[in-house]
Amino acid sequence: MRIKRGTVKKRKHNKVLKAAKGYRGARGKRYNLAKESTTRAGVYAYEGRKLKKRDMRSLWITRINIAARNAGVKYSDLIHGLNLAGVAINRKMLSEMAVSDPDIFNSYIEIAKKHLSAQQ
């Protein structure tokens, strides 16, 4: 006795076509093209989630660097000074302070300067 896959196949196709909804042309209508497109889209989405983290860290470092240079310190010196001081603060928080609360950020800069000068 042969096994017919009618409903299983239909469900599988509908799942892929639903994921491809909004794709242009045949990519959103034909199963084979839709399957190819959604698979590739999934790969790009996975990669994009990793790149997003990288891009955000880069943005935070740029913001910190600009704010630090305005206060007369290089980014690398600021981070090194904070490490010497034993200040455990991440770059996300530092950049947020640099943008929204410059007074507190400047106090961190003073801490870093003090420990840098003490090291030399």
C-alpha positions, 0 to 999 in steps of 0.5 A: 500500500502506498502512502500519500503525502497530500496534506503533509506536503500541502502544509509544508508548502503553505508554511514556506509560502507564508514565510515568503509572503511579500517577496517579489514576483515568483519568489512569493508564489512558487514553492521551489523559489520561495523555499530557496529565498526563505532559506537564504533569508534565514542565513542572512538574518542569522548573520545579521544578528551577529553583525548587529552586536559588532556594529553596536559595540563599534558605535559605543566605542566611537561615541566614547572616543568622541566624548573622551577626546573632547575632554582631552583624553584618548579612548585607549587611555580612558579604558586603560585608566579605568582598568587600572582604577578597577572600575568595571563598567561596560562600553554600552553604559559609558557611551550612554553616559557620554551622550545623556549625562556628560557630568558623570562621564567626566567624573569617570574621565577624572578617575582614569586621568588620576590613575594614569598619572599615578602609574607614570 
